[in-house]
């Protein structure tokens, strides 16, 4: 059964700057994680990115919502990928925090 992976990353950038950084970060992720996953779908609607990815022959889908003080990622994982959820949650949180640190 599919399980959601949810990561909330607080920030102090404001929505517009956080949105810009998330858009840039998704572009970089295509190259950085290309050996591990493939982004198959990427649709922005306002402050929400809806996406589909595949990894290890499995498909996952989710969305990223950008708010004034936080970014929320939710991905619905198939059974096989759910076993990697804890490690993925930690990596996503760390990378996201780096991307959203005020500079």
C-alpha positions in Angstrom: 0.0 0.0 0.0 1.2 3.5 -0.8 2.5 5.7 2.1 3.0 9.4 2.1 6.4 10.9 2.8 6.0 14.4 4.2 8.8 16.9 4.8 8.2 20.5 6.0 11.1 22.9 5.8 10.7 26.2 7.6 12.3 29.3 6.1 12.6 33.1 6.5 12.9 34.0 2.8 9.3 35.0 2.0 7.2 33.1 -0.5 8.6 34.7 -3.7 12.3 34.0 -2.9 11.5 30.5 -1.6 9.6 29.7 -4.8 12.5 30.9 -7.0 14.9 28.7 -5.1 12.6 25.7 -5.2 12.3 26.1 -9.0 16.1 26.4 -9.4 16.6 23.4 -7.0 14.2 21.2 -9.0 16.3 21.9 -12.1 19.5 21.0 -10.3 18.0 17.9 -8.9 17.4 16.5 -12.4 21.2 16.3 -12.8 22.3 15.6 -9.3 20.0 12.7 -8.7 19.8 11.5 -12.4 21.3 8.1 -11.5 18.8 7.5 -8.8 15.5 8.9 -10.1 13.9 10.3 -13.2 11.5 13.3 -13.0 8.7 12.4 -15.4 6.2 15.1 -14.7 6.6 18.7 -13.5 3.7 21.0 -13.4 3.6 24.4 -11.6 0.2 25.8 -10.7 0.7 29.0 -8.7 2.7 28.1 -5.6 2.3 24.3 -6.0 4.5 22.0 -8.0 2.9 18.6 -8.9 5.4 16.0 -10.0 5.9 12.4 -10.8 9.2 10.5 -10.4 10.4 7.0 -10.9 13.2 5.2 -9.1 14.1 1.5 -8.9 11.4 0.8 -11.4 8.7 2.3 -9.2 6.6 5.4 -9.7 5.9 8.0 -7.1 3.9 11.2 -7.3 3.6 14.2 -5.1 3.5 17.9 -4.7 5.5 20.8 -3.2 3.6 23.7 -1.7 5.5 27.0 -1.1 4.3 29.2 1.8 5.4 32.4 3.3 7.3 30.7 6.1 7.7 27.0 5.0 7.9 24.6 2.1 5.9 21.4 2.4 6.7 18.3 0.3 4.4 15.4 0.1 5.2 12.3 -1.9 3.1 9.1 -2.2 5.4 6.2 -2.2 4.8 2.7 -3.5 5.6 -0.2 -1.1 9.2 -0.7 -2.3 10.2 2.9 -2.1 8.5 3.4 1.3 11.3 1.3 2.8 13.7 4.0 1.9 11.4 6.8 3.2 13.3 7.6 6.4 16.6 8.0 4.6 15.0 10.0 1.9 13.2 12.2 4.4 16.5 13.1 6.1 18.3 13.9 2.8 15.4 15.9 1.4 15.2 17.9 4.7 19.0 18.6 4.7 19.1 19.6 1.0 16.0 21.7 1.3 17.3 23.5 4.3 20.5 24.3 2.6 18.6 25.6 -0.4 16.3 27.8 1.7 19.0 29.2 4.1 19.1 33.0 4.0 22.2 34.2 2.1 
